[in-house]
């Protein structure tokens, strides 16, 4: 009889550990370069898609409705600038305190975010409603 030996498999934990060890060997500048390339590629992809879809959208909506659609899109983009990156920080801190199971602090963060966006919203909407110059 022949004895058969089976090589142990790494499993998911072993594979993830190996990936983590390889990633920890990369320097900060390599990570920054890689993230910059991926970010730039994502933006370039979005620009390319919008350029390719514009003729299709114009053909389906018509010139007049496309103009309205473009103005609404621009306004939404400008309102996104009013965020000042606060939304990203909320995600970070909520995730951080969720791992600590500190739900009281999460409640404070969510309430603060709600009040912040409420104040920003009223600051933008009130002059429009009352036509203040």
WOQUITA-V348444 format. One record per pair of residues at least 6 apart in sequence whose ideal C-beta (glycine too) atoms are under 8 Angstrom apart, sorted by the first residue. I is the first residue (numbers start at 1). GAP is how many residues later the second one is. D is the distance in whole Angstrom. If there is no record, write none. Layout:
BEGIN
i:gap:d
I:GAP:D
I:GAP:D
END
This chain:
BEGIN
i:gap:d
10:8:7
26:8:8
57:9:6
57:12:7
58:8:5
61:8:6
79:45:7
82:38:6
82:42:7
86:27:7
86:30:6
87:26:8
90:19:6
90:20:8
90:23:5
93:16:5
94:12:6
94:15:6
94:16:7
97:6:8
97:8:5
97:9:5
97:12:7
98:8:6
126:6:7
END
